[in-house]
Amino acid sequence: MNDSGLNRPAGTKKELRSRLLAARDALPQQLRESASAEACRHAAEWIASQDFKCVMAFVSFRTELDTASLLRRCWAEGRTVLLPKVRKQDGSMSVYRFQSWDELIPGAFGILEPNPDQAEPAADIVPQAVFVPGAGFDRYGGRMGYGGGYYDRYRAAFAAQHKVIPLWIGLGFSSQLISNIPMEPHDTVLDGLITEQGLIWTQSQVKGESE
């Protein structure tokens, strides 16, 4: 767990988010690359151990953990990969099947997202796990997002449509793990977190821990 000043009380969620993002931005590039590769390896091995046929992930942006190797391995193993596309005008997300890097274009925030003119819509496909990015995480399932609430709204809409919730797994660096993330009632609680150190089941799930 990160024992730096990130665990000091923050005046607001916005202040804590700024601290967390600044700390992530300060990670050396070589460390980010090696940690990304290790985290993706752990994620891919876990997916294989569960024999998941379909997962939802994300394309990394700025200094987020690089998911490229995980996406490629899922393809190589014949798994269906879904990616989200943000609808800034109404705060929602739509989901598409990801089959080629050529299907991606810069989206509302400059993040590479599926091009709806090329990618296959996947609203009716239920993934077995959803991997989400974040500014920070804790061992209780807390996740500090980027303030837009897109994943929280998507999860609520997904549950209403499908009556089932996949496992929600954070994907980030071990340095992003802090003692406590302030949570509000509408915030999604994660089932687990995967970093370069391995898989951590959150205490909210009481499923044990493997690191």
Helices and strands as residue ranges (DSSP letters): G 5-7, H 13-25, H 29-50, E 54-56, H 68-76, E 80-87, E 92-97, G 101-103, E 104-106, E 112-114, E 120-121, E 129-132, E 136-137, E 143-144, H 150-162, E 167-171, G 174-176, E 192-195, E 198-201, E 209-210
